[in-house]
């Protein structure tokens, strides 16, 4: 199939825009490859330190060069999605030993659960944790004793942080190893209803607790299509997972086989063999365009608008929100997974999953077919699915048709002809909206503003019965420079209640919303942010605002708006406690949301 002209045009635009930064990056990676790992060049003392705790692998590390695999793990018991990683190092060591190599845990990096920190002070460290993860992973790999790496990560900021680190060591091959989703429990829709009932005072905390425990009940990724599962999708569309690995459940025989095969594959791609495929070759401009297509075709998390930009910049590739918008305009929405529908990711996987979607988008000309991947040359590899048979792990042709068209549709008959994300621009700045979960009747909202300095003020106004009319809730001073750009997902239940009452309601914020948000129109990531002099700092209660997801505009309709002074805020309460005082340098140096909200030259 001929590549869609917009995909071709946007890719060429990204290549041209990135020329001055991409070429120096590739030159650095080639120089690192030519130098090779320092393992063989270390002093005897250095080698002894590196191998001292390697047990049965010690002699092999000191005397042979079959390949040493670095394991970067994000294991902890706080994240259900990451708890299964506890078993992975031993699985990986066994697999690599059988292939004649060795494996060492290069480093453990932090990983926080946004579900635990929603609405709490810790959420103000969430976005910054992505760059901390990149830094910590780089420290682990800086020993420079590895021929390849595997990265164990799933959730929201973790995979983007690991990708940034993998790009810094882009001369090495890398395979990303997921843990898979937890089994389906209480449906996401039922969980959301109980949350709304609790917010409205219709049920008590005991009912809320019972519902939450029934929804989040075991190891694995949360089953809605939020940021964590969007990450997993991207790793396949961009060629860093083994095909079909994303949504296989934890701790089963197939998952273990995929983990071990991924480890062996990483070593097989090293410069020691004949199939050298470093990260720098996999994550090129075409791979990022394919990722943006996947994001739109699946109705993925708005958080990836920020993360993909930061991930790309780590490899010298400059993405712009306009790239996302142009691709969204021509990408069909093929999936309905909660919050864009009632199905969860397990239902999505059973209906044909990513293999079916990638096949459809390849056939319709929406994906670059000729990318490098860890499975080999060409994205066609990712239309197959893994099976565990008597003779071991094999890949077979995936579903040729959707097994449930209420969840997955062909590109010729999509849920909607355009993607799930919309760029917004106007007199309030630039923003984005996840439109795939918003009903068409809510795509255009014109209503008076009610301005708040944080989400707790919104909750207080709701409880006091103040939000009874049509309203556009403005929550400002929530950007990366102000307080780390927390997610405001805890506002979702109460805003949904207002919408359910028949009120016109929308949200405008320079903060973020969770990847699980969506039914209420939310113009988020507003840039410039309030603390950086953005127009959102001039909005007053009662100003008529217009949020138009059809035209992609975000405007204030008040007279004399441009002549007003910007409001300032006392942000000191955000800057201490729960470790926040340690992140002052992040707030001082972070770039805008439009450049990835990163401290790395954003």
N, C-alpha and C positions, 0 to 999 in steps of 0.2 A: 504494500500500500504506500502511495506517495505521502510524504510527510506534510502535515498541514502547514499552509503558508505562514500562519501566525507563529507556530512553533519554530519554524525555520528563521523567521524574522527576529523574534525575541532572542533566540539563541545567538544569532549573529550580533545583535546589539549588545548582549552581555559579553561576548568575546571581545568586541571592540572596546567596550567600556573598561574591561579588565586587563587590557594589554600591558599597561605600565606596571601592574602589580603581579599578574600571573606569571610572567616570564621570569622575574627575579626569584619567585617562589620555586618554580620548577628547577631553576639553576641551583638553588640551595639544596634541593632534594637530590639532584644528580650528584652534587659534590659529596653529600652524606653517603649516598649509595657507593660511590667510588672508594670512599675511605673505609667503609665496612664497619661491622661491630668491633668494639675495642677489646672484646673478650680475649682474643689471641694475643693482643699487644699489651695486656695488663702486666704489671710486675708480678713476680711470684707471690708477693704478699697480697696484692690486689686480687689475684685469682683465688688465693686461699680464702680471703674474706668472702668472695662471691659464692664459693662452692661449699663453705664449711658446713652448712646445714642441709646439704642436698642428699644426704643418705646414700642410697644405692646409685644415684645419678652422679655422684662426685667424680668418679674416675672417668666416666664418659664425657663430662663437661671439660675435664682437664686435658684429655688426650684425643678426642675426636671432634669432628665438625659436622655431625649429622643434622645439626640445627637445634637452637635453643629458643623455646617459645616463652614470651613474656605474657603473664596473665595479669590483667588489670581488673580487679573485682570491686563491685559496689555492694557486696553482701552486707546486709544487716537484718535484724529481726523486726525492725520498725516498719519496713515496707513489705507487704504481702507479696508483691511482685518480685522482690529481691531475696526473700528468705530462701527460695530453692537454690540460690547460688552457693549456699553453704557447702553443698556436695560437689560442686563443679571442679574445684582444683584437683581433687583426687581422680575424678573421671578423666580429666584432661591429661594429667600425668600418665595414667595407664595407657591412654590411647596413643600418646606421643612416644612413650617407651616402645610400644609395639611397632611403631614406625621407625624406630632407630634413633629418635631424638630425645630431647629433654624439655622439661617445662618448669618454670619457677614463677611463683606469684611475685610480680614486679612491684605491686603496690595495691593497697586498699584505699579507696577514695570515699569521701562523704556522700551520702545520699539521703535526702529528706523526703518525707511524705507530705505532699500538699494537702492530702485529706485530713491529716492530723492538725496541720497548722492553719487551715482555712479560718479566717476571721480572727486569728491570734497574731501576736507580735512576731512569732517565728516566720510567718508568711512574708515579712519584709526582708528576709534573707533568702527567700526562695530563688528569685531570679539571679541574684548574685552567686548563689551556690553553683550555678552552671559554670561560671568562670573559675570558681574555687576548684571544682572538679577537674577542669582542664589543667589548672596549675598542679594539682596533686597527682594526676595521672602522668604529667610530664616529669615530675620529680621521680616517680617510680621507674619510668623508662630512661631517665637520664644516666643510669648506670651503664647504658650503652653496651649491654652484653647479650642482646637479643637479635635473632634473625627475622622474627615475625612476632605478632602480638594477637591476642584475643581480648576483646573487651566485653565484660559481663555487665549489661545494663539494660534497663527497660524504661524507667519512668521519666517524668516530665522534663526536668532540667538535666537529668543524668546522661541520657543518650546524646543530646547536643553538646554537653561538656566533654564527653568522651570523644566525639567526632572532632571537636576542636583540637584536642590533644593528639588524636590520630593524624590530623593534618600537620601538626608541628613535627611529627615523626613520619611524614608522608613518604619517606623512602622505604619504609617497612610495609610489608603486606599486613593486613589486619582483617579479621573476621569478627563480626559482632554476634554474640551468642545470647539469645533471649531466654526467658523462663516460661513464657506462655501464660494464658489467662486462667483465672480460677474458674471452677465449674459454675454454671448458671445457678443463682439463688433466687431470692425475691426479685421480681422484675424491676428494672430501673424506673419504669413508669409508676409502679406501685410505690416504690420507695419515695419518688418525688411527690406523690399525692400525700403521703403521710407527713413529709416535711412541710408541705403547704398547710395541712391541717394543724400541725403543731404551731406554725407561725401565726395562724389565725386563732389559736387558743381552743381549737375544737377537740384536740386529744392531748393527753399528758405526756410527760417525758418517758414514762414506761413504755408507751406505744411507740414512740419515736426510737427508743433504744432497741426495742424488739425488731423493728423494721430494719434499722441500720445493721444489726448483727446478722439478720437473715440475708441481707444483700452482700455484706463483706464478711465472708464466712470461712475462708480458707486461703492457702497459698496460691499465688498467681496474681496477674494483673486484674484490676477492676474491670468489669465486663462492658462498661459503656465505652463509646468511642470518643474518649477524651484525648488529652495530650500523650499519655503513655502509649496507647494503642495507635495513635497517629504516628508516633516515633517508629513503631514496629513496621507499619506500612511503608514508611520512608526507607527503612533499611533494605526492604526488598526492591522497591522501585529504583533505588539508587545503587543496588548491587553489593551491599555489605553483609547481608544475611545469606545463608544457604536458602535456595528456593523453598518456599512453603514452610519456613521455620517459625514464622511469627506467632501463629495462633494454635500451636500444638500444646496441649495442657502440660503442666509441670509434673515431674517425678515419674512419668511413665517410661516404658521401654523405648518408644519412638523418640521422646524428648531426649533421653540419655544418648541414644544412637546419634541424633543430630548434634548434640554437644560434642561428642567424641569425633564425629566426622568433621565438624567445623574446626576443631583443633588440628586435626591432621591436614586439613585443607590449607590452613594458614601457613603451616610449615612447608607444604608443597609449593606454595607461591613465592617462597623466599628466593633470594639471589643465589642460593646454593644449588638450585635446580634449573630446569629448562623452561619453567612457566612463570617467570618472575612477573608479579603483578602488584606493584606497590599501591598504597592508598592514593598517592598523587595521580596515578593513572586512572583509578576508579572514579574518584570524585572530581570530574572535570565539569565544564559548563553544561554539557549535555545531561550529565547525571543530575545536576541541580534542576534543570528544566524538567526532567522526568519526575523529580520529587515534587515540584510545584504542580504538575499535572495531577499526580496522585493525590495531593492535598485537596485539590478542587474536586476531583472526580469522586472522592469519598466523603466530602463534607467534613474535612478534618479540623483540628483545633486551630484557633486563631493564634495560639502561642507560637506556632511554627512560623508565622510571618516574621517574628522576631528571631527565632532560633535559626531558621534557614539562612537568613542574612548574615548572622554571626558565624555560622558554620562555614559558609562560602568564603567570607573574608579571611578566615584562617588559612585558606588555600589560595589567596590572591584573587578571588572571584568576587566581583562587585554586583550584588543584586539590588534592585530597587522595587519599591511597592508597585510601581507601574508595570513591572514585569509580571507580578502576581495578578494584577488587574486584567492585563491584556490576555493572559493565559486563561483566567477565569471566564472571560467573555466567550471563549470558544470551546471550553471543556465541558462535556456533558456530565451531569451528576448521575452516577450509576448505582449508588448505594444509599440505603436508608437504615442507618444504625443509630441507636439512641445516643444523643438527644435529637437526631434528625428523623427518627422513626422509633418503632417499638422493639425491634430486634436488638440483641446484644452481639458481641463479637463472635461468640460461639455459634450463634445462628448464622451470622454472616459467613463464617468459615465453612459451615456445613452446606451453605447454599452455593458454594463455588469459590468464595473468598478471593484472595489477591491474585491467584493464578488465573481465574476467569477474567477478572478486571483487567489485568495486564494484557492478556490475549485480546480482549475487546479493544483496548486503547491502542495496541500495536496495529491491529487490523484497520482501525479508523484513522490512522496516521497522526495520532496525538502524542506518541512517544518516540523518542530516538531509539531505533532498534540496535544500533551498532556500538553500544557502550561496553566498556570493560567492566566485568563483575568478578566477584570471588568464585563464581561458578564456571567462569569461562567467558569467551567473547560473545557478546550479544545478549539482549534482554529476553530473548525467546526462552532461555533457560528457566525463566521465572513463570512460565505458563505450565510448568510441571509441578507435581506434588510428591512429597516423600512417602514411601511405604516401607514398612519393616516386614521382611519376608524371611523364610527359612534360611536363605543364603545371606541375609543381611539387609542393609539399607539400600534401597533403590529409588529412582525417580521415574514416575510414569506420567503420561499426558494427563493434565488436569481436566476439569469439567469443561466441556465444549459448549455447554449452555447453562443458564441459570437454573438451579433447582428450586428456587423460590423467587418469583419476580416481584413479590412485595418487599423483598430485601435487596435483590440484585437485578439490574435491568441491562439489556444489551445497549451498546452505543447507538444503535439505530433507533432505539425507543427508550430514551432515558427518562428519569424522573423529572428532570428539567434540562433545557438545552445548554445552560450555563452552569458554572461551578458554584461551590458553596461559599465563596468569600467575595466581598465587595470592598474596594477602596473607596473611601469617602474623602471629599475635599471641598473646602468652602471657607467662609469667613471665620470659622472656628478652628481652622487648621486642617491637617490631614488625619485620617483615622481609618479604621477598618471595621467591618461588620461580618459576622457569620450569618449569612442569609438562608442557608440550607435548612435550618430548623425553624425559621420564622415564617408564619403563615402569610400568604400574599396580602391579606387585608391589613397587616401590620407593617408593611414595607415602607409606608410613608406616614410619618407622625408629625403633626404640627400642634404644639401645645406650649403653655407657659413653663418657664424654668422654675425649678426649686433647687437652690444651690446648697451643697454640703461640703464640709472640709474632710469628712471621713465617713466610712460606712456605718459606724456606730451612731452617728447623728441621723442617718437615714432610718435605721431601725427604731430609734427613739421617736422620730416623727410618725412613723407607721403605727407604733404602739399607742401613741397619743391621739390617733385618729385624724391626723392633719392631712393625709394624702387621699382625699376623697374625690378630687376632681381630676380631669385630664392633666397630665404632668409629664414633663421631661426632667428626670432626676439628673442633676449634674454633680458628680463627685470629683473634685479636683485636688491638686497637691498629692497625687498618688503616683506620679511618674518616677522613673528610675533615679533621678537626681534628688527628688524630694524624700522618698522613703523606700526606695528599692522596687517600686512598681508591683505592689502585692496584687494577687487575684482578689476580686470582690465577689466571689461566687456565693458567699453567704447572703447576698442580696437577692439571689434568684428566687427563692420561695416567696418573699413578700411582694416583689415586682410581678411575679406570676399571679398572685392573688388579685392585685389591682387590675391586671389585664383581664383576668377571669370575671371580674365584676362589670366588665364592659367599658372600663376607662381606656382612653388613649394613653399609653405609657411607653416611655423609652428611657434609655440610660445613655449618658455621655460622660466619659471619664478619660483622664490621662493615665489611669491604671489599666489592669488587665482583668479579664474574666476567665473562669476556668474553661478548659476544653469541653466540659460537660454542659456549659451554658448555651442558650440559644433561642428559646421560644419567645423571649422578650427582645425586641430590637435594641441592640447595644452598640453604639459607636465608641470603640475603645482604642487604646494606644494613641489618644489624641496628641499630636505633636505640632508645634513645640508644646512641651508640658507647662503647667502653670508656673512652676518655680523658675522656669527658663524664659519667662516673659511671654508665654503663649496667650493668644486671645481668650482662651478659656478662663483666664484670670480676670477678665473684665465682665463676665456674665453676672447679672443681678437677678434676684428673685423677680418673677413676673415677666422677664424678657420672653418674647415669643421666639421659639426655636423651631427649626424644621430639619428633620432627619429623613432623608429621601434615599432609600436603598435602591430604587429603580434608576434614578439619575446619578446616584453616587455623590450626593451633595450633603453638606453639613453646614447650616447657616444660622446666624442670629438675625432676626428681622427687626431689631430695635433701632430707633433713630439715635444718631450720635454715638453709636457703639465704639467706633474707632477713636473717638476723642476722649474716652474715659481713661483714667489711670488704672493700672493693674493693681489688683488686690494682692497683698502679701499675707503670709501666714507664719505663725510661730510653730516651727517643726521640731522643736527640741524634744518633745515627748516621743518622737519617733526614733531618736538617735541614741538611746541608751536602754539597757535592759535586754535580757535574752540574747546577749552577744552583739547587739546592734552597735554598741560603741566601737567595736573592733572593725566595723565596716565603713568608717568615715571616708577612707581613701577611695573606696568603691563609689560612694555617692559623689565624691568630688571629681572623679575622673571618668565616670560612665558616659557613654555617648547616648544619643537619642534613640527612641524606639525605631525610627526609620533607618538607622544604621546598625541595628541589632542589639541596642542597649548593652553594649559590652565595654569592658575596660581595655580591650585589646585594640587600640587604635580606632575605636568607633567614631 
